[in-house]
Amino acid sequence: MGLEIDWLNEHPVERVEQQLLDKIEECLMEAARLTNTLTGEFSVMFVDEIRIQEINRDYRSIDQATDVISFALNDNDEGLIEPNTYYLGDIVICIDIAKRQAEEYGHSIEREMCFLAVHGLLHLLGYDHQTQVDEDEMFSLQDIILANKGLS
């Protein structure tokens, strides 16, 4: 069993190299390990800026592009979910915005894509950043995961 990732790509496939996918997967598995997510399945979709704006508009009523969107299957206000053998949800990452942000923040695209994927997975698992306490917890965990994979 274990954690399973379905890779979906609406972006030109040559833009997401296998080496980058491998590193993202390493980071996601580290996130699963640190959150004790032993089983579950989710998808990661790579899209361009136009498509993520459409998704954001259609599903969140926010008509602007964003870097990452998560759609948790069990999205509720009851806090962290108890991972089980079910579909966790979907993560949508905008490659165009990730590349711009990597340049702006002065780090690699690898680090930015891993950050966005981990951020998305933590949302699927019920983590959020609506309050300062929740944000501190979530961002601290993200930092630990990235550091453990050499991406601090």
DADA-V963707 format. One record per residue. N is the residue number from 1. SS is DSSP state (H for helix, E for strand, L for the rest). OMEGA is omega in radians with two decimals (* if undefined). D_LAST is the distance of its C-alpha to the last C-alpha in whole Angstrom. Layout:
n=N ss=SS omega=OMEGA d_last=D_LAST
n=N ss=SS omega=OMEGA d_last=D_LAST
//
This chain:
n=1 ss=L omega=3.13 d_last=30
n=2 ss=L omega=3.14 d_last=26
n=3 ss=E omega=-3.13 d_last=24
n=4 ss=E omega=3.13 d_last=25
n=5 ss=E omega=2.99 d_last=23
n=6 ss=E omega=3.13 d_last=26
n=7 ss=E omega=3.10 d_last=25
n=8 ss=E omega=-3.04 d_last=27
n=9 ss=E omega=3.01 d_last=27
n=10 ss=L omega=3.13 d_last=29
n=11 ss=L omega=3.12 d_last=27
n=12 ss=L omega=-3.00 d_last=28
n=13 ss=H omega=-3.14 d_last=27
n=14 ss=H omega=3.14 d_last=26
n=15 ss=H omega=3.13 d_last=23
n=16 ss=L omega=-3.08 d_last=21
n=17 ss=L omega=-3.11 d_last=21
n=18 ss=H omega=3.13 d_last=21
n=19 ss=H omega=3.10 d_last=18
n=20 ss=H omega=3.09 d_last=16
n=21 ss=H omega=3.13 d_last=18
n=22 ss=H omega=-3.13 d_last=17
n=23 ss=H omega=3.08 d_last=14
n=24 ss=H omega=3.13 d_last=14
n=25 ss=H omega=3.08 d_last=16
n=26 ss=H omega=-3.13 d_last=14
n=27 ss=H omega=3.12 d_last=12
n=28 ss=H omega=3.11 d_last=15
n=29 ss=H omega=3.06 d_last=17
n=30 ss=H omega=3.09 d_last=14
n=31 ss=H omega=3.12 d_last=14
n=32 ss=H omega=3.14 d_last=18
n=33 ss=H omega=-3.08 d_last=18
n=34 ss=H omega=3.11 d_last=16
n=35 ss=L omega=3.13 d_last=19
n=36 ss=L omega=3.08 d_last=22
n=37 ss=L omega=-3.01 d_last=22
n=38 ss=L omega=3.14 d_last=25
n=39 ss=L omega=3.11 d_last=27
n=40 ss=E omega=3.13 d_last=27
n=41 ss=E omega=3.09 d_last=26
n=42 ss=E omega=3.10 d_last=25
n=43 ss=E omega=3.00 d_last=25
n=44 ss=E omega=-3.11 d_last=22
n=45 ss=E omega=3.08 d_last=24
n=46 ss=E omega=-3.08 d_last=23
n=47 ss=E omega=3.05 d_last=25
n=48 ss=L omega=-3.05 d_last=26
n=49 ss=H omega=3.13 d_last=26
n=50 ss=H omega=-3.09 d_last=30
n=51 ss=H omega=-3.12 d_last=29
n=52 ss=H omega=3.06 d_last=27
n=53 ss=H omega=3.09 d_last=29
n=54 ss=H omega=3.14 d_last=32
n=55 ss=H omega=-3.13 d_last=30
n=56 ss=H omega=3.13 d_last=29
n=57 ss=H omega=-3.04 d_last=32
n=58 ss=H omega=-3.04 d_last=34
n=59 ss=H omega=-3.11 d_last=32
n=60 ss=H omega=-3.12 d_last=31
n=61 ss=L omega=3.07 d_last=33
n=62 ss=L omega=-3.02 d_last=31
n=63 ss=L omega=3.04 d_last=32
n=64 ss=L omega=3.11 d_last=29
n=65 ss=L omega=3.08 d_last=26
n=66 ss=L omega=-3.07 d_last=23
n=67 ss=L omega=-3.11 d_last=19
n=68 ss=E omega=3.06 d_last=19
n=69 ss=E omega=3.07 d_last=22
n=70 ss=E omega=3.06 d_last=23
n=71 ss=E omega=-3.13 d_last=26
n=72 ss=E omega=3.11 d_last=27
n=73 ss=L omega=3.13 d_last=30
n=74 ss=L omega=-3.10 d_last=30
n=75 ss=L omega=3.12 d_last=29
n=76 ss=L omega=-3.08 d_last=31
n=77 ss=L omega=-3.08 d_last=31
n=78 ss=L omega=3.10 d_last=31
n=79 ss=L omega=-3.07 d_last=27
n=80 ss=L omega=3.14 d_last=25
n=81 ss=L omega=3.05 d_last=27
n=82 ss=L omega=-3.09 d_last=28
n=83 ss=L omega=-3.12 d_last=27
n=84 ss=L omega=-3.13 d_last=30
n=85 ss=L omega=3.14 d_last=31
n=86 ss=L omega=-3.14 d_last=31
n=87 ss=E omega=-3.09 d_last=29
n=88 ss=E omega=-3.12 d_last=27
n=89 ss=E omega=-3.03 d_last=27
n=90 ss=E omega=3.04 d_last=25
n=91 ss=E omega=3.12 d_last=22
n=92 ss=E omega=-3.10 d_last=23
n=93 ss=E omega=3.08 d_last=20
n=94 ss=E omega=-3.11 d_last=21
n=95 ss=H omega=-3.10 d_last=20
n=96 ss=H omega=-3.14 d_last=22
n=97 ss=H omega=3.11 d_last=20
n=98 ss=H omega=3.12 d_last=16
n=99 ss=H omega=3.11 d_last=17
n=100 ss=H omega=-3.13 d_last=18
n=101 ss=H omega=3.10 d_last=15
n=102 ss=H omega=3.10 d_last=13
n=103 ss=H omega=-3.13 d_last=16
n=104 ss=H omega=-3.09 d_last=16
n=105 ss=H omega=3.08 d_last=12
n=106 ss=L omega=3.04 d_last=12
n=107 ss=L omega=-3.03 d_last=9
n=108 ss=L omega=3.03 d_last=11
n=109 ss=H omega=3.10 d_last=13
n=110 ss=H omega=-3.14 d_last=11
n=111 ss=H omega=-3.11 d_last=8
n=112 ss=H omega=-3.14 d_last=10
n=113 ss=H omega=3.09 d_last=13
n=114 ss=H omega=3.10 d_last=11
n=115 ss=H omega=-3.09 d_last=10
n=116 ss=H omega=3.13 d_last=14
n=117 ss=H omega=3.12 d_last=15
n=118 ss=H omega=3.11 d_last=13
n=119 ss=H omega=3.13 d_last=14
n=120 ss=H omega=3.14 d_last=18
n=121 ss=H omega=3.12 d_last=18
n=122 ss=H omega=3.05 d_last=18
n=123 ss=H omega=3.11 d_last=20
n=124 ss=H omega=-3.11 d_last=22
n=125 ss=L omega=3.05 d_last=22
n=126 ss=L omega=3.08 d_last=23
n=127 ss=L omega=3.14 d_last=20
n=128 ss=L omega=3.13 d_last=21
n=129 ss=L omega=3.12 d_last=20
n=130 ss=L omega=3.08 d_last=24
n=131 ss=L omega=-3.14 d_last=24
n=132 ss=H omega=3.12 d_last=22
n=133 ss=H omega=3.12 d_last=22
n=134 ss=H omega=3.12 d_last=21
n=135 ss=H omega=3.12 d_last=18
n=136 ss=H omega=-3.14 d_last=16
n=137 ss=H omega=-3.08 d_last=17
n=138 ss=H omega=-3.09 d_last=15
n=139 ss=H omega=3.06 d_last=12
n=140 ss=H omega=3.12 d_last=11
n=141 ss=H omega=3.09 d_last=12
n=142 ss=H omega=-3.14 d_last=10
n=143 ss=H omega=3.13 d_last=7
n=144 ss=H omega=-3.12 d_last=8
n=145 ss=H omega=-3.13 d_last=9
n=146 ss=H omega=3.12 d_last=6
n=147 ss=H omega=3.12 d_last=4
n=148 ss=H omega=3.13 d_last=8
n=149 ss=L omega=3.07 d_last=8
n=150 ss=L omega=-3.08 d_last=6
n=151 ss=L omega=-3.11 d_last=4
n=152 ss=L omega=* d_last=0
//
